Amino acid sequence: MVLNPVIVQCGQVFITLALAPLLHGFIATVEERIQRGRGPSIFQPYRDLWKLLHKEQLIPESASWIFWAAPVIAFTVMLIVPFLIPVLTNYPLPLSDMGDILGGGLILTLGNFMILLAGLDSGQPFGGLGASRAAMLAILAEPTLILVFVGITFLDHAMLPFVANHLLAENPVAYWGPVHVFLVAAFFILLTVETDRLPIHSTIPYEIYMIDEARVLEYSGPLLALLRWASWMKQFILYTIFLNVFLFPWGLATSGHPANLLIAVAWILVKYATLGLFMAVIDTAQARLRFYRYQEPLAASFLFAVLAIVAYKI
């Protein structure tokens, strides 16, 4: 029995929804264990979502419609990207051609932009602080992300992530070539920034380090649940692009047969847990950075992306 492609594509969205909190819970638990703490259960994010969804919704008096719209838009755009990228399968599904890899990047940026506006819209000083810091990081990180996506399109001569997946999985010369190696290095540094794993972010309300937390301090109840869930899905999506398109383009289903899809899910658990473990080690092993030193890893990422394009031209 082969499942309908539409069902498989909906399955990709469901996997992103269901496993994104689990990935976050796993990383949080590993970080606590590295620091010799017991830490929460890896299922704690699901409990947090359930609790927030059943709490009362409070809205600041100074907030406008943006305060309501931002969490909904941020959550919705995270449901669109799994249609475009290889989450379970290594072949395009019915709606995969409605956007390319650059389009997926722009959709992710839209969600981040709406959260930035929400931080400013609340009118409280911490929201403005977090929004200004997030805007500075976006100015430094987004050009590098575009260069990485342009570099992979140069390598596979296509804008679809499935083409890059097939090229790197079947061509060892391209996989071990300098272009791909530089792109992986650039994307990995970006991944630490975009998923808050570079040691400058703080998961507690401490104004010296707060960036993402500061933007959502005024949120509560269901809207905060949507923001948390959207942030975890963004992390899951970036892991998907990094692993299934760049670093490890194997282990995906080659057909819609349920057995192949279950194997792909098993590979997701193994690959994402391995990368999450590595990210947790990076986050806890390094000394805490000052905010103005954020430009150093991002400059290195930009340099790797430029070197990838130069290596391709040579």
C-alpha positions in Angstrom: 0.0 0.0 0.0 1.3 3.4 -1.0 -0.2 6.5 0.7 -1.6 9.4 -1.2 1.0 12.1 -1.7 -1.3 14.7 -0.2 -1.6 12.6 3.0 2.2 12.3 3.1 2.6 16.0 2.7 0.2 16.7 5.5 2.2 14.1 7.5 5.3 16.3 7.1 3.4 19.2 8.7 2.1 17.0 11.5 5.6 15.7 12.2 6.9 19.2 12.4 4.1 20.2 14.8 4.4 17.1 16.9 8.2 16.7 17.2 9.3 20.3 17.5 8.5 20.5 21.2 10.2 17.2 21.8 13.4 18.4 20.1 13.4 21.5 22.3 12.7 19.4 25.4 15.5 17.0 24.6 18.0 19.9 24.2 16.9 21.6 27.4 17.3 18.3 29.3 20.7 17.6 27.9 21.9 21.1 28.8 20.8 20.5 32.4 22.5 17.1 32.5 25.8 18.6 31.2 25.6 21.2 34.0 25.1 18.4 36.5 21.4 19.2 37.1 18.5 16.9 36.8 16.6 19.1 34.4 13.0 18.8 33.2 11.5 15.9 31.3 11.9 16.0 27.6 8.1 16.1 27.4 7.9 19.3 29.5 7.3 21.5 26.5 4.0 19.6 25.8 2.9 20.3 29.4 3.8 23.9 29.1 1.8 24.3 25.9 -1.2 22.6 27.5 -1.0 24.9 30.5 -0.7 28.0 28.4 -3.5 27.1 26.1 -5.8 26.9 29.2 -4.8 30.1 30.8 -6.5 33.5 30.6 -5.4 35.8 27.8 -4.2 39.2 28.9 -3.6 42.1 26.5 -1.8 45.3 27.3 -3.9 48.4 27.0 -1.4 50.1 24.7 -1.3 47.1 22.2 -2.8 47.3 18.8 -4.0 44.6 16.4 -0.4 43.7 15.7 -0.1 42.2 19.2 -2.9 39.8 18.3 -1.8 39.1 14.7 1.9 38.5 15.2 1.6 35.1 17.0 -1.0 33.8 14.6 1.1 34.8 11.6 4.3 33.5 13.1 2.7 30.2 13.8 1.0 29.9 10.4 4.1 30.6 8.4 5.9 27.7 10.2 3.1 25.4 8.9 3.8 26.5 5.3 7.6 25.7 5.2 7.2 21.9 5.7 5.3 21.8 2.5 8.5 23.0 0.6 11.3 21.0 2.2 12.2 17.3 2.5 11.0 16.4 6.0 10.0 12.8 5.3 10.6 12.2 1.6 13.4 12.8 -0.8 11.1 13.5 -3.7 8.8 16.6 -4.3 5.2 16.3 -3.1 2.2 18.0 -4.7 2.6 21.5 -3.2 6.4 21.5 -3.0 6.7 23.6 -6.2 4.8 26.5 -4.8 8.0 27.9 -3.4 11.8 27.4 -3.6 14.5 27.4 -1.0 14.8 31.2 -1.1 11.0 31.5 -0.7 11.1 29.3 2.4 13.8 31.5 3.8 11.6 34.6 3.2 8.7 32.9 4.9 10.8 32.2 8.0 11.9 35.8 8.0 8.3 37.0 7.9 7.5 35.2 11.1 10.5 36.7 12.8 9.6 40.2 11.5 6.1 39.9 13.0 7.4 38.9 16.4 9.8 41.9 16.2 6.9 44.2 15.5 4.9 42.7 18.4 7.8 43.4 20.8 7.7 47.1 19.7 3.9 47.2 19.8 3.6 46.2 23.4 5.1 49.6 24.5 7.2 48.2 27.3 10.9 48.8 27.4 12.1 45.2 27.4 10.1 44.6 24.2 11.9 47.5 22.5 15.3 46.2 23.8 14.7 42.7 22.5 13.4 44.0 19.2 16.4 46.2 18.6 18.8 43.4 19.4 16.9 41.0 17.2 16.9 43.5 14.3 20.7 43.9 14.6 21.2 40.2 14.5 18.9 39.9 11.5 20.9 42.6 9.7 24.0 40.5 10.2 22.6 37.0 9.7 20.0 37.3 6.9 22.6 38.3 4.1 24.7 35.2 5.1 21.6 33.0 4.9 20.8 34.3 1.5 24.4 33.7 0.4 24.2 30.1 1.7 21.0 29.4 -0.3 22.5 31.0 -3.4 25.6 28.9 -3.0 23.6 25.7 -2.9 21.7 26.7 -6.0 25.0 27.3 -7.8 26.1 23.8 -6.8 22.9 22.0 -8.0 21.7 24.5 -10.7 18.2 24.5 -9.2 16.3 26.3 -6.5 14.4 23.3 -5.1 15.9 21.7 -1.9 15.0 18.2 -3.2 17.5 18.7 -6.1 20.3 19.5 -3.7 19.4 16.5 -1.6 19.7 14.1 -4.6 22.9 15.7 -5.8 24.7 15.5 -2.5 23.4 12.0 -1.7 24.4 10.5 -5.0 27.6 12.5 -5.9 30.5 12.1 -3.4 32.6 14.6 -5.3 30.1 17.3 -4.8 29.5 16.3 -1.2 33.2 16.4 -0.2 34.0 19.4 -2.5 35.1 22.8 -1.0 31.8 24.5 -2.1 29.7 22.2 0.0 32.1 22.1 3.0 32.2 25.9 3.2 28.4 26.0 2.9 27.9 23.5 5.7 30.3 25.5 7.9 28.5 28.8 7.2 25.1 27.3 7.8 26.1 25.6 11.0 27.2 28.9 12.5 23.9 30.5 11.4 22.1 27.6 13.0 23.6 28.4 16.4 22.5 32.0 16.0 19.0 31.4 14.7 18.2 28.7 17.3 19.6 30.7 20.2 22.4 28.2 20.8 25.3 30.7 20.7 26.1 31.5 24.3 24.7 35.0 24.5 20.9 34.3 24.7 19.3 33.7 28.0 16.2 31.5 28.7 15.4 33.5 31.9 14.2 37.1 32.2 17.7 38.7 32.6 17.9 41.9 30.7 21.6 41.7 30.0 21.2 38.7 27.7 17.6 38.7 26.8 16.7 38.8 23.1 13.9 36.6 22.1 12.5 36.4 25.7 12.3 40.2 25.9 10.1 40.5 22.8 7.4 38.2 24.3 7.4 39.3 27.9 4.0 40.9 27.6 2.4 37.7 26.1 0.5 35.2 28.1 -2.0 32.4 27.6 -2.8 31.0 24.2 -0.9 33.7 22.3 2.3 32.9 24.2 1.7 29.2 23.5 1.6 30.0 19.7 4.8 32.0 20.0 6.6 29.2 21.9 5.4 26.6 19.5 6.3 28.7 16.5 9.8 29.2 17.9 10.3 25.4 18.4 9.0 24.7 14.9 11.5 27.2 13.4 14.3 25.3 15.2 12.9 22.0 13.8 12.7 23.4 10.3 16.2 24.8 10.3 17.5 21.5 11.6 15.6 19.8 8.7 17.2 22.1 6.1 20.6 21.6 7.6 20.4 17.9 8.0 18.3 16.7 5.0 19.6 19.2 2.4 23.2 20.0 3.5 24.8 17.6 6.0 23.1 14.2 5.9 20.8 13.9 2.8 20.1 10.2 3.5 17.5 8.4 5.5 14.5 9.9 3.8 11.6 7.9 2.3 11.9 7.1 -1.4 8.1 6.3 -1.7 4.9 6.7 0.2 4.9 3.2 1.6 4.2 3.3 5.4 7.3 1.2 6.2 9.5 3.7 4.4 7.9 6.6 6.1 8.3 5.0 9.5 12.0 4.4 8.8 12.3 8.1 7.8 10.7 9.1 11.2 13.2 6.9 13.0 16.0 8.6 11.1 14.6 12.0 12.1 14.8 11.0 15.8 18.4 9.8 15.5 19.7 12.7 13.3 18.0 15.5 15.2 18.9 14.1 18.6 22.6 13.9 17.6 22.6 17.5 16.3 20.7 18.6 19.3 23.2 17.0 21.6 26.1 18.7 19.8 24.3 22.1 20.0 23.7 21.6 23.7 27.4 21.0 24.3 28.3 24.1 22.3 25.9 26.2 24.3 27.1 25.1 27.7 30.9 24.6 27.0 31.6 28.1 25.7 31.9 31.1 27.9 29.1 33.6 27.7 29.7 36.2 25.1 29.0 40.0 25.3 26.4 41.2 22.8 28.9 43.3 20.8 31.0 40.2 20.0 28.1 38.6 18.2 29.5 40.0 15.0 32.6 37.7 15.2 30.9 34.3 14.5 28.5 35.9 12.0 31.4 37.4 10.2 33.1 34.0 10.1 29.8 32.5 8.7 29.6 35.2 6.0 33.3 34.5 5.1 32.6 30.8 4.7 29.6 31.6 2.4 31.7 33.9 0.3 34.5 31.3 0.1 31.9 28.7 -1.1 30.8 31.0 -4.0 34.5 31.8 -4.9 35.4 28.1 -4.8 32.5 27.4 -7.2 33.6 30.2 -9.6 37.2 28.9 -9.5 
